[in-house]
Amino acid sequence: MVYMPFPLSEAPENVPLRIVEIRARGRGQARRLLEIGLTPSAVVRVVSKAPGPIIVEVRGARFALGRGHARRILVDVVRE
């Protein structure tokens, strides 16, 4: 079975996800994502998708991400 990466903005809540690719616009956006630990192969979890920013947890810390940023981060479900 082949799994296709999907945008973080479409991810379900409370499911471990692995970042497959980041399609950042420009160095500033890429640097910001790297600074908060959103790097390829990092495991993240969507904490909340309520209206407004998406709250994600990465390496024990929580961050708010705009939906535009979240659309540019491709993830896949962590499979054991």
Phi and psi restraints in degrees (range 20) as a CNS / XPLOR table:
assign (resid 1 and name C) (resid 2 and name N)
       (resid 2 and name CA) (resid 2 and name C) 1.0 -102.2 20.0 2
assign (resid 2 and name N) (resid 2 and name CA)
       (resid 2 and name C) (resid 3 and name N) 1.0 133.1 20.0 2
assign (resid 2 and name C) (resid 3 and name N)
       (resid 3 and name CA) (resid 3 and name C) 1.0 -108.1 20.0 2
assign (resid 3 and name N) (resid 3 and name CA)
       (resid 3 and name C) (resid 4 and name N) 1.0 138.6 20.0 2
assign (resid 3 and name C) (resid 4 and name N)
       (resid 4 and name CA) (resid 4 and name C) 1.0 -105.7 20.0 2
assign (resid 4 and name N) (resid 4 and name CA)
       (resid 4 and name C) (resid 5 and name N) 1.0 134.1 20.0 2
assign (resid 4 and name C) (resid 5 and name N)
       (resid 5 and name CA) (resid 5 and name C) 1.0 -62.4 20.0 2
assign (resid 5 and name N) (resid 5 and name CA)
       (resid 5 and name C) (resid 6 and name N) 1.0 151.8 20.0 2
assign (resid 5 and name C) (resid 6 and name N)
       (resid 6 and name CA) (resid 6 and name C) 1.0 -137.6 20.0 2
assign (resid 6 and name N) (resid 6 and name CA)
       (resid 6 and name C) (resid 7 and name N) 1.0 161.0 20.0 2
assign (resid 6 and name C) (resid 7 and name N)
       (resid 7 and name CA) (resid 7 and name C) 1.0 -66.5 20.0 2
assign (resid 7 and name N) (resid 7 and name CA)
       (resid 7 and name C) (resid 8 and name N) 1.0 143.6 20.0 2
assign (resid 7 and name C) (resid 8 and name N)
       (resid 8 and name CA) (resid 8 and name C) 1.0 -56.6 20.0 2
assign (resid 8 and name N) (resid 8 and name CA)
       (resid 8 and name C) (resid 9 and name N) 1.0 -31.1 20.0 2
assign (resid 8 and name C) (resid 9 and name N)
       (resid 9 and name CA) (resid 9 and name C) 1.0 -64.7 20.0 2
assign (resid 9 and name N) (resid 9 and name CA)
       (resid 9 and name C) (resid 10 and name N) 1.0 -20.1 20.0 2
assign (resid 9 and name C) (resid 10 and name N)
       (resid 10 and name CA) (resid 10 and name C) 1.0 -100.6 20.0 2
assign (resid 10 and name N) (resid 10 and name CA)
       (resid 10 and name C) (resid 11 and name N) 1.0 1.4 20.0 2
assign (resid 10 and name C) (resid 11 and name N)
       (resid 11 and name CA) (resid 11 and name C) 1.0 -74.0 20.0 2
assign (resid 11 and name N) (resid 11 and name CA)
       (resid 11 and name C) (resid 12 and name N) 1.0 146.8 20.0 2
assign (resid 11 and name C) (resid 12 and name N)
       (resid 12 and name CA) (resid 12 and name C) 1.0 -73.2 20.0 2
assign (resid 12 and name N) (resid 12 and name CA)
       (resid 12 and name C) (resid 13 and name N) 1.0 160.2 20.0 2
assign (resid 12 and name C) (resid 13 and name N)
       (resid 13 and name CA) (resid 13 and name C) 1.0 -76.6 20.0 2
assign (resid 13 and name N) (resid 13 and name CA)
       (resid 13 and name C) (resid 14 and name N) 1.0 150.9 20.0 2
assign (resid 13 and name C) (resid 14 and name N)
       (resid 14 and name CA) (resid 14 and name C) 1.0 58.4 20.0 2
assign (resid 14 and name N) (resid 14 and name CA)
       (resid 14 and name C) (resid 15 and name N) 1.0 34.4 20.0 2
assign (resid 14 and name C) (resid 15 and name N)
       (resid 15 and name CA) (resid 15 and name C) 1.0 -121.4 20.0 2
assign (resid 15 and name N) (resid 15 and name CA)
       (resid 15 and name C) (resid 16 and name N) 1.0 128.7 20.0 2
assign (resid 15 and name C) (resid 16 and name N)
       (resid 16 and name CA) (resid 16 and name C) 1.0 -66.1 20.0 2
assign (resid 16 and name N) (resid 16 and name CA)
       (resid 16 and name C) (resid 17 and name N) 1.0 131.7 20.0 2
assign (resid 16 and name C) (resid 17 and name N)
       (resid 17 and name CA) (resid 17 and name C) 1.0 -128.7 20.0 2
assign (resid 17 and name N) (resid 17 and name CA)
       (resid 17 and name C) (resid 18 and name N) 1.0 147.1 20.0 2
assign (resid 17 and name C) (resid 18 and name N)
       (resid 18 and name CA) (resid 18 and name C) 1.0 -110.5 20.0 2
assign (resid 18 and name N) (resid 18 and name CA)
       (resid 18 and name C) (resid 19 and name N) 1.0 132.5 20.0 2
assign (resid 18 and name C) (resid 19 and name N)
       (resid 19 and name CA) (resid 19 and name C) 1.0 -73.1 20.0 2
assign (resid 19 and name N) (resid 19 and name CA)
       (resid 19 and name C) (resid 20 and name N) 1.0 126.7 20.0 2
assign (resid 19 and name C) (resid 20 and name N)
       (resid 20 and name CA) (resid 20 and name C) 1.0 -99.4 20.0 2
assign (resid 20 and name N) (resid 20 and name CA)
       (resid 20 and name C) (resid 21 and name N) 1.0 -41.2 20.0 2
assign (resid 20 and name C) (resid 21 and name N)
       (resid 21 and name CA) (resid 21 and name C) 1.0 -155.4 20.0 2
assign (resid 21 and name N) (resid 21 and name CA)
       (resid 21 and name C) (resid 22 and name N) 1.0 147.2 20.0 2
assign (resid 21 and name C) (resid 22 and name N)
       (resid 22 and name CA) (resid 22 and name C) 1.0 -121.6 20.0 2
assign (resid 22 and name N) (resid 22 and name CA)
       (resid 22 and name C) (resid 23 and name N) 1.0 123.2 20.0 2
assign (resid 22 and name C) (resid 23 and name N)
       (resid 23 and name CA) (resid 23 and name C) 1.0 -107.6 20.0 2
assign (resid 23 and name N) (resid 23 and name CA)
       (resid 23 and name C) (resid 24 and name N) 1.0 64.1 20.0 2
assign (resid 23 and name C) (resid 24 and name N)
       (resid 24 and name CA) (resid 24 and name C) 1.0 -72.7 20.0 2
assign (resid 24 and name N) (resid 24 and name CA)
       (resid 24 and name C) (resid 25 and name N) 1.0 149.5 20.0 2
assign (resid 24 and name C) (resid 25 and name N)
       (resid 25 and name CA) (resid 25 and name C) 1.0 -96.0 20.0 2
assign (resid 25 and name N) (resid 25 and name CA)
       (resid 25 and name C) (resid 26 and name N) 1.0 107.6 20.0 2
assign (resid 25 and name C) (resid 26 and name N)
       (resid 26 and name CA) (resid 26 and name C) 1.0 80.8 20.0 2
assign (resid 26 and name N) (resid 26 and name CA)
       (resid 26 and name C) (resid 27 and name N) 1.0 165.7 20.0 2
assign (resid 26 and name C) (resid 27 and name N)
       (resid 27 and name CA) (resid 27 and name C) 1.0 -70.0 20.0 2
assign (resid 27 and name N) (resid 27 and name CA)
       (resid 27 and name C) (resid 28 and name N) 1.0 -32.3 20.0 2
assign (resid 27 and name C) (resid 28 and name N)
       (resid 28 and name CA) (resid 28 and name C) 1.0 -63.4 20.0 2
assign (resid 28 and name N) (resid 28 and name CA)
       (resid 28 and name C) (resid 29 and name N) 1.0 -45.7 20.0 2
assign (resid 28 and name C) (resid 29 and name N)
       (resid 29 and name CA) (resid 29 and name C) 1.0 -66.5 20.0 2
assign (resid 29 and name N) (resid 29 and name CA)
       (resid 29 and name C) (resid 30 and name N) 1.0 -43.8 20.0 2
assign (resid 29 and name C) (resid 30 and name N)
       (resid 30 and name CA) (resid 30 and name C) 1.0 -61.6 20.0 2
assign (resid 30 and name N) (resid 30 and name CA)
       (resid 30 and name C) (resid 31 and name N) 1.0 -42.9 20.0 2
assign (resid 30 and name C) (resid 31 and name N)
       (resid 31 and name CA) (resid 31 and name C) 1.0 -63.0 20.0 2
assign (resid 31 and name N) (resid 31 and name CA)
       (resid 31 and name C) (resid 32 and name N) 1.0 -42.5 20.0 2
assign (resid 31 and name C) (resid 32 and name N)
       (resid 32 and name CA) (resid 32 and name C) 1.0 -60.4 20.0 2
assign (resid 32 and name N) (resid 32 and name CA)
       (resid 32 and name C) (resid 33 and name N) 1.0 -43.9 20.0 2
assign (resid 32 and name C) (resid 33 and name N)
       (resid 33 and name CA) (resid 33 and name C) 1.0 -66.0 20.0 2
assign (resid 33 and name N) (resid 33 and name CA)
       (resid 33 and name C) (resid 34 and name N) 1.0 -39.7 20.0 2
assign (resid 33 and name C) (resid 34 and name N)
       (resid 34 and name CA) (resid 34 and name C) 1.0 -63.8 20.0 2
assign (resid 34 and name N) (resid 34 and name CA)
       (resid 34 and name C) (resid 35 and name N) 1.0 -40.4 20.0 2
assign (resid 34 and name C) (resid 35 and name N)
       (resid 35 and name CA) (resid 35 and name C) 1.0 -62.0 20.0 2
assign (resid 35 and name N) (resid 35 and name CA)
       (resid 35 and name C) (resid 36 and name N) 1.0 -33.5 20.0 2
assign (resid 35 and name C) (resid 36 and name N)
       (resid 36 and name CA) (resid 36 and name C) 1.0 -92.2 20.0 2
assign (resid 36 and name N) (resid 36 and name CA)
       (resid 36 and name C) (resid 37 and name N) 1.0 4.8 20.0 2
assign (resid 36 and name C) (resid 37 and name N)
       (resid 37 and name CA) (resid 37 and name C) 1.0 94.0 20.0 2
assign (resid 37 and name N) (resid 37 and name CA)
       (resid 37 and name C) (resid 38 and name N) 1.0 8.3 20.0 2
assign (resid 37 and name C) (resid 38 and name N)
       (resid 38 and name CA) (resid 38 and name C) 1.0 -86.6 20.0 2
assign (resid 38 and name N) (resid 38 and name CA)
       (resid 38 and name C) (resid 39 and name N) 1.0 91.2 20.0 2
assign (resid 38 and name C) (resid 39 and name N)
       (resid 39 and name CA) (resid 39 and name C) 1.0 -126.6 20.0 2
assign (resid 39 and name N) (resid 39 and name CA)
       (resid 39 and name C) (resid 40 and name N) 1.0 156.5 20.0 2
assign (resid 39 and name C) (resid 40 and name N)
       (resid 40 and name CA) (resid 40 and name C) 1.0 -54.3 20.0 2
assign (resid 40 and name N) (resid 40 and name CA)
       (resid 40 and name C) (resid 41 and name N) 1.0 137.0 20.0 2
assign (resid 40 and name C) (resid 41 and name N)
       (resid 41 and name CA) (resid 41 and name C) 1.0 81.4 20.0 2
assign (resid 41 and name N) (resid 41 and name CA)
       (resid 41 and name C) (resid 42 and name N) 1.0 -6.0 20.0 2
assign (resid 41 and name C) (resid 42 and name N)
       (resid 42 and name CA) (resid 42 and name C) 1.0 -69.5 20.0 2
assign (resid 42 and name N) (resid 42 and name CA)
       (resid 42 and name C) (resid 43 and name N) 1.0 146.1 20.0 2
assign (resid 42 and name C) (resid 43 and name N)
       (resid 43 and name CA) (resid 43 and name C) 1.0 -96.0 20.0 2
assign (resid 43 and name N) (resid 43 and name CA)
       (resid 43 and name C) (resid 44 and name N) 1.0 129.1 20.0 2
assign (resid 43 and name C) (resid 44 and name N)
       (resid 44 and name CA) (resid 44 and name C) 1.0 -128.9 20.0 2
assign (resid 44 and name N) (resid 44 and name CA)
       (resid 44 and name C) (resid 45 and name N) 1.0 166.4 20.0 2
assign (resid 44 and name C) (resid 45 and name N)
       (resid 45 and name CA) (resid 45 and name C) 1.0 -143.3 20.0 2
assign (resid 45 and name N) (resid 45 and name CA)
       (resid 45 and name C) (resid 46 and name N) 1.0 133.0 20.0 2
assign (resid 45 and name C) (resid 46 and name N)
       (resid 46 and name CA) (resid 46 and name C) 1.0 -80.6 20.0 2
assign (resid 46 and name N) (resid 46 and name CA)
       (resid 46 and name C) (resid 47 and name N) 1.0 120.7 20.0 2
assign (resid 46 and name C) (resid 47 and name N)
       (resid 47 and name CA) (resid 47 and name C) 1.0 -87.3 20.0 2
assign (resid 47 and name N) (resid 47 and name CA)
       (resid 47 and name C) (resid 48 and name N) 1.0 -41.5 20.0 2
assign (resid 47 and name C) (resid 48 and name N)
       (resid 48 and name CA) (resid 48 and name C) 1.0 -150.5 20.0 2
assign (resid 48 and name N) (resid 48 and name CA)
       (resid 48 and name C) (resid 49 and name N) 1.0 138.2 20.0 2
assign (resid 48 and name C) (resid 49 and name N)
       (resid 49 and name CA) (resid 49 and name C) 1.0 -120.4 20.0 2
assign (resid 49 and name N) (resid 49 and name CA)
       (resid 49 and name C) (resid 50 and name N) 1.0 26.6 20.0 2
assign (resid 49 and name C) (resid 50 and name N)
       (resid 50 and name CA) (resid 50 and name C) 1.0 -58.7 20.0 2
assign (resid 50 and name N) (resid 50 and name CA)
       (resid 50 and name C) (resid 51 and name N) 1.0 164.4 20.0 2
assign (resid 50 and name C) (resid 51 and name N)
       (resid 51 and name CA) (resid 51 and name C) 1.0 -51.3 20.0 2
assign (resid 51 and name N) (resid 51 and name CA)
       (resid 51 and name C) (resid 52 and name N) 1.0 139.0 20.0 2
assign (resid 51 and name C) (resid 52 and name N)
       (resid 52 and name CA) (resid 52 and name C) 1.0 106.0 20.0 2
assign (resid 52 and name N) (resid 52 and name CA)
       (resid 52 and name C) (resid 53 and name N) 1.0 -155.7 20.0 2
assign (resid 52 and name C) (resid 53 and name N)
       (resid 53 and name CA) (resid 53 and name C) 1.0 -67.1 20.0 2
assign (resid 53 and name N) (resid 53 and name CA)
       (resid 53 and name C) (resid 54 and name N) 1.0 156.7 20.0 2
assign (resid 53 and name C) (resid 54 and name N)
       (resid 54 and name CA) (resid 54 and name C) 1.0 -89.4 20.0 2
assign (resid 54 and name N) (resid 54 and name CA)
       (resid 54 and name C) (resid 55 and name N) 1.0 132.0 20.0 2
assign (resid 54 and name C) (resid 55 and name N)
       (resid 55 and name CA) (resid 55 and name C) 1.0 -96.1 20.0 2
assign (resid 55 and name N) (resid 55 and name CA)
       (resid 55 and name C) (resid 56 and name N) 1.0 122.3 20.0 2
assign (resid 55 and name C) (resid 56 and name N)
       (resid 56 and name CA) (resid 56 and name C) 1.0 -119.8 20.0 2
assign (resid 56 and name N) (resid 56 and name CA)
       (resid 56 and name C) (resid 57 and name N) 1.0 152.3 20.0 2
assign (resid 56 and name C) (resid 57 and name N)
       (resid 57 and name CA) (resid 57 and name C) 1.0 -115.8 20.0 2
assign (resid 57 and name N) (resid 57 and name CA)
       (resid 57 and name C) (resid 58 and name N) 1.0 128.8 20.0 2
assign (resid 57 and name C) (resid 58 and name N)
       (resid 58 and name CA) (resid 58 and name C) 1.0 -140.8 20.0 2
assign (resid 58 and name N) (resid 58 and name CA)
       (resid 58 and name C) (resid 59 and name N) 1.0 126.6 20.0 2
assign (resid 58 and name C) (resid 59 and name N)
       (resid 59 and name CA) (resid 59 and name C) 1.0 52.5 20.0 2
assign (resid 59 and name N) (resid 59 and name CA)
       (resid 59 and name C) (resid 60 and name N) 1.0 40.3 20.0 2
assign (resid 59 and name C) (resid 60 and name N)
       (resid 60 and name CA) (resid 60 and name C) 1.0 83.3 20.0 2
assign (resid 60 and name N) (resid 60 and name CA)
       (resid 60 and name C) (resid 61 and name N) 1.0 -2.7 20.0 2
assign (resid 60 and name C) (resid 61 and name N)
       (resid 61 and name CA) (resid 61 and name C) 1.0 -114.7 20.0 2
assign (resid 61 and name N) (resid 61 and name CA)
       (resid 61 and name C) (resid 62 and name N) 1.0 149.4 20.0 2
assign (resid 61 and name C) (resid 62 and name N)
       (resid 62 and name CA) (resid 62 and name C) 1.0 -109.6 20.0 2
assign (resid 62 and name N) (resid 62 and name CA)
       (resid 62 and name C) (resid 63 and name N) 1.0 141.0 20.0 2
assign (resid 62 and name C) (resid 63 and name N)
       (resid 63 and name CA) (resid 63 and name C) 1.0 -138.2 20.0 2
assign (resid 63 and name N) (resid 63 and name CA)
       (resid 63 and name C) (resid 64 and name N) 1.0 151.1 20.0 2
assign (resid 63 and name C) (resid 64 and name N)
       (resid 64 and name CA) (resid 64 and name C) 1.0 -96.6 20.0 2
assign (resid 64 and name N) (resid 64 and name CA)
       (resid 64 and name C) (resid 65 and name N) 1.0 131.3 20.0 2
assign (resid 64 and name C) (resid 65 and name N)
       (resid 65 and name CA) (resid 65 and name C) 1.0 -122.0 20.0 2
assign (resid 65 and name N) (resid 65 and name CA)
       (resid 65 and name C) (resid 66 and name N) 1.0 133.7 20.0 2
assign (resid 65 and name C) (resid 66 and name N)
       (resid 66 and name CA) (resid 66 and name C) 1.0 -64.7 20.0 2
assign (resid 66 and name N) (resid 66 and name CA)
       (resid 66 and name C) (resid 67 and name N) 1.0 152.3 20.0 2
assign (resid 66 and name C) (resid 67 and name N)
       (resid 67 and name CA) (resid 67 and name C) 1.0 -63.5 20.0 2
assign (resid 67 and name N) (resid 67 and name CA)
       (resid 67 and name C) (resid 68 and name N) 1.0 -30.1 20.0 2
assign (resid 67 and name C) (resid 68 and name N)
       (resid 68 and name CA) (resid 68 and name C) 1.0 -63.9 20.0 2
assign (resid 68 and name N) (resid 68 and name CA)
       (resid 68 and name C) (resid 69 and name N) 1.0 -43.2 20.0 2
assign (resid 68 and name C) (resid 69 and name N)
       (resid 69 and name CA) (resid 69 and name C) 1.0 -64.3 20.0 2
assign (resid 69 and name N) (resid 69 and name CA)
       (resid 69 and name C) (resid 70 and name N) 1.0 -44.2 20.0 2
assign (resid 69 and name C) (resid 70 and name N)
       (resid 70 and name CA) (resid 70 and name C) 1.0 -63.2 20.0 2
assign (resid 70 and name N) (resid 70 and name CA)
       (resid 70 and name C) (resid 71 and name N) 1.0 -30.9 20.0 2
assign (resid 70 and name C) (resid 71 and name N)
       (resid 71 and name CA) (resid 71 and name C) 1.0 -67.8 20.0 2
assign (resid 71 and name N) (resid 71 and name CA)
       (resid 71 and name C) (resid 72 and name N) 1.0 -23.3 20.0 2
assign (resid 71 and name C) (resid 72 and name N)
       (resid 72 and name CA) (resid 72 and name C) 1.0 -91.2 20.0 2
assign (resid 72 and name N) (resid 72 and name CA)
       (resid 72 and name C) (resid 73 and name N) 1.0 -0.6 20.0 2
assign (resid 72 and name C) (resid 73 and name N)
       (resid 73 and name CA) (resid 73 and name C) 1.0 -107.4 20.0 2
assign (resid 73 and name N) (resid 73 and name CA)
       (resid 73 and name C) (resid 74 and name N) 1.0 115.7 20.0 2
assign (resid 73 and name C) (resid 74 and name N)
       (resid 74 and name CA) (resid 74 and name C) 1.0 -95.6 20.0 2
assign (resid 74 and name N) (resid 74 and name CA)
       (resid 74 and name C) (resid 75 and name N) 1.0 133.1 20.0 2
assign (resid 74 and name C) (resid 75 and name N)
       (resid 75 and name CA) (resid 75 and name C) 1.0 -130.3 20.0 2
assign (resid 75 and name N) (resid 75 and name CA)
       (resid 75 and name C) (resid 76 and name N) 1.0 167.4 20.0 2
assign (resid 75 and name C) (resid 76 and name N)
       (resid 76 and name CA) (resid 76 and name C) 1.0 -141.2 20.0 2
assign (resid 76 and name N) (resid 76 and name CA)
       (resid 76 and name C) (resid 77 and name N) 1.0 152.8 20.0 2
assign (resid 76 and name C) (resid 77 and name N)
       (resid 77 and name CA) (resid 77 and name C) 1.0 -68.3 20.0 2
assign (resid 77 and name N) (resid 77 and name CA)
       (resid 77 and name C) (resid 78 and name N) 1.0 137.0 20.0 2
assign (resid 77 and name C) (resid 78 and name N)
       (resid 78 and name CA) (resid 78 and name C) 1.0 -72.2 20.0 2
assign (resid 78 and name N) (resid 78 and name CA)
       (resid 78 and name C) (resid 79 and name N) 1.0 124.4 20.0 2
assign (resid 78 and name C) (resid 79 and name N)
       (resid 79 and name CA) (resid 79 and name C) 1.0 -112.8 20.0 2
assign (resid 79 and name N) (resid 79 and name CA)
       (resid 79 and name C) (resid 80 and name N) 1.0 140.4 20.0 2
